[in-house]
Structures are given as C-alpha cells and as structure tokens.
C-alpha cells in the first residue's frame, strides 16, 4: 500500500473530465480532496491524498501524465523560510494536521512537510510570513 499527497495542475480543456472518478474506478485508489481551485478557461488545481496499491498508483500517475496533468508532491509546495522563521510558535497552535510542532528540548518549531495538508492556516497566522505556499 502507498499513500501520498499530491498536487495536480491541469488545463481548462480537462475541467469537464471525470479525472478523480477514473482514479477510483479504473485504478482502485482512495482519495481525499484537500483543496480544489478551478479558474474557468484557465486551469484547475487539486490537492489530493491518494492511497492504494503501489502498482495501481503508478499506473494512475501514468494515466494523469498522458492526459497532460502536471503532478508534484505536496511537500514541494508548502515550505518554511528558515531565515524568516522566529520560532514564535503561532503556527503550532493553528495547525490541524500536526505538521508544525514545538520541539520540547530546543523550543524551536519543527515542520513535518509530509503531514501538511496545505490548509494555509499557518500562512495567515505566521507573523514574520515564514510559511510560504508555492502553488
């Protein structure tokens, strides 16, 4: 079994295609839509949690690439600017997924990108704007 969080970007030509439906029916994947944004006549963006058999997942990724969908791991899109971060902890209290935690020994904020769901709450909360979203 494999479980990944990915960002899908696709052209307006694919907006009316049942992409997620095909991932479920043809590749037996479970999904969780973490974020969706569609700009008519421009592009679509989906942040998905996908899980299933590794072989099916890989076939599904090939299907998406063949359609012209751009795929990247979610961890590439949400980052923390280490230079700006003051480790104030404001983001820790707001993070619903536990991606941001306070290290009890060092009192520094740790960012676990693999747990991030790109909800953007930390971005709005961070006083020095150290959390950045690069969709």
N, C-alpha and C positions, 0 to 999 in steps of 0.2 A: 504494500500500500504506500501511496505517496500523497502528500498534502502540501500544496503550495499556494501562495498568494501572488497573483499576477495582475499586471495592468495590460489591458487590451485597448489599442487605438485603431480605429477603422474609419474609412472614408464614408462620406454621405451615401455613396452607392450601396453600401451594405446595411444601412439603417433599417431597412424593412426585411432583412433576412433573419430567420429564426436561429441565430448562432448558438445561443445558450441551450435551446431546445435540442439541437443536434448533439451538443456535448453530452447531454443527459441520455438521449435515446440511442445514439449511434456508438457512443464511447463509454457508456455506463459510469459517468462521473457525477459526483455530488457537487453542488455548487452553493456558494453563499455570496450574494451580491453585496459588497461592502460599500461601493459607491458607483453611481452611474451619472453620466453627464452627456447629453446629446445636444449638439448645436445643429439645427436643421440646415441643410445644404452645405455643411462644413465637415463635421466629424463627430464620431462617437467615442466615448471613453468609458470603459468598465473596469472596475477594480473587483476582482473575483477571488474567492477562496475556492480552490478546486481540490477534490480528493478522489482517489480511486486506484485501480491497479496501474502500476508504473507503465506497463505496455500500452494500456488504453490511453493514459495521459499523454504519452509520447506521440501516439497516433493522432490524438486530438490536436496537439500542438502543430503537427504537420498539416492537418486539415486547415487550421487557422492561418498558417503561413501561406498555404496555397491560395487561400481566399484574399490574401493581401493584408491581413490583420498584423499589426506590429505588436509583439509580445515582449514584455520585460518583467523581471521580478519586482514586486512592490518595494523591496528593500532599497532599490536604486532610486526611488522617488522621494522618500521621506528621509531627510538627513538632519544631523545636528552639526551646526557650525561650531567647532570646538573653540575657536578663537573668541566668538561672541558669548558663549555659554558662561554664566557666572555661578552656576550650580545653586541657584536660589531655591529650587525645588517646587516652584509654582506649577510646573508641568506634571509633576509626580501626582499631585492630588487630583488632577483632572483626567488623567489617562485611564480610560476604561478597560484597556487590554493588558495592562501591566508591562507595557513596553518601556516605560520610564519608571525607574525605581531609584531610591536613595540607598547608596552603599552605607551600611551602618558603621563600618570601620573608618572609611575615608570621608564620609559625609558629602561625597560627590554624586551627582546624578549619572546613572548609567542608562544607556539607550540600547535596548534589545530590538533591533530593526525587524527581526523575524516574527516578533509578536505584534508589530504595528499593524493597525487596520486602516490607516490613513483617514481617520475621522476629522483631523485638522484641529481638534480642540487644543492641543499643545501649541500650535502655531498662533492661535488667537490669544492664548494665555501667557506666553513667554515674553516677559518684559524686555529683554535685550534682542528679541527676534532671532534667537539662535536655532530654532526649529524651522526647517525650510521644506517646502513641497515643490517638487520639480516635475509636474505632470506635463 
